[in-house]
Amino acid sequence: MATAEFGRAVRRWRDRLPPEAAGLPAGGHRRAAGLRREELALLAGISVDYITRIEQGRATSPSTQVVEALARSLRLAGSERAHLFRLAGLVPPGPETVPAYITPSVQRLLDRLTGTPVAVYDAAWTLLMSNPPYAALMGDPSGWRGNERNGVWRQFVGPGTRARHTPESLRTFETALVADLQGAVGRYPADRGLRRLVAELLARSDRFTELWNSGAVGSHEAARKTIDHPQVGPLVLDCDVLTVAGSDLRIMIYTAEPGTEDAERLALLTVLGTQTLAG
């Protein structure tokens, strides 16, 4: 890998991206117009030290996930993203793999939802990005790695979510997750990461295996959910899942009915973020 050129490209694109174009406040005196390393690290979910090593040409063999996160955070166009992959010694993801590219236009839309919990998942329900209100509501995902970022894995193998379920709603939710994953396998049969995910789920979850072998049929629909938050208590919210045409991405949005106690609690979470709420 041309580590020096890869690092120079990241630095060059970081310098050209003003914070407001990345959905961050400009605030304070800045020596340069572009993003600080700390800001890129925050957006990409990568440590500042690793960003530094990348830009200094000391980081070798960045993973596909790291390159994708950098391309997304730097708001690279499609041709620029492909170039960054090639500089990393990687083949740019093709149509046979699950899309993980958030276009700049979709990113601009997400930037306008700063007061609303929003997360973007790929077709296999792997979390690509989430905003601070979502992290405050559902738990901070910045430290999640590998399969921890996959919603199907978290539901069947991991800790689950803060959403409350009845036995019936749980079955409906899990059936929809498995059906979505089967659909993704059908659309992207050459995606090795997707195949590894399914193999692990089949090996570790009897419940997933039962639904997978039954040929689960279901779909995600708008629903009213109760989120049990450890600090502010239960919130009753509307959850909508939007699909971006042509990219196979899922945008999950939580909103509260105006004028309700739930809206007040959600506003409080949005202001306080993921910090610990004082008792």
DAURGI-V203913 format. One record per run of one state. SS is the DSSP state (H for helix, E for strand, L for the rest). FROM is the first residue (numbers start at 1). LEN is the number of residues. If there is no record, write none. Layout:
ss->SS from->FROM len->LEN
ss->SS from->FROM len->LEN
This chain:
ss->L from->1 len->2
ss->H from->3 len->14
ss->L from->17 len->1
ss->E from->18 len->1
ss->H from->19 len->4
ss->L from->23 len->11
ss->E from->34 len->1
ss->L from->35 len->2
ss->H from->37 len->8
ss->L from->45 len->3
ss->H from->48 len->8
ss->L from->56 len->8
ss->H from->64 len->10
ss->L from->74 len->4
ss->H from->78 len->10
ss->L from->88 len->16
ss->H from->104 len->8
ss->L from->112 len->5
ss->E from->117 len->5
ss->L from->122 len->4
ss->E from->126 len->5
ss->L from->131 len->1
ss->H from->132 len->7
ss->L from->139 len->7
ss->H from->146 len->4
ss->E from->150 len->1
ss->H from->151 len->6
ss->L from->157 len->6
ss->E from->163 len->1
ss->L from->164 len->3
ss->H from->167 len->21
ss->L from->188 len->4
ss->H from->192 len->13
ss->L from->205 len->1
ss->H from->206 len->8
ss->L from->214 len->9
ss->E from->223 len->7
ss->L from->230 len->3
ss->E from->233 len->12
ss->L from->245 len->4
ss->E from->249 len->7
ss->L from->256 len->5
ss->H from->261 len->12
ss->L from->273 len->7
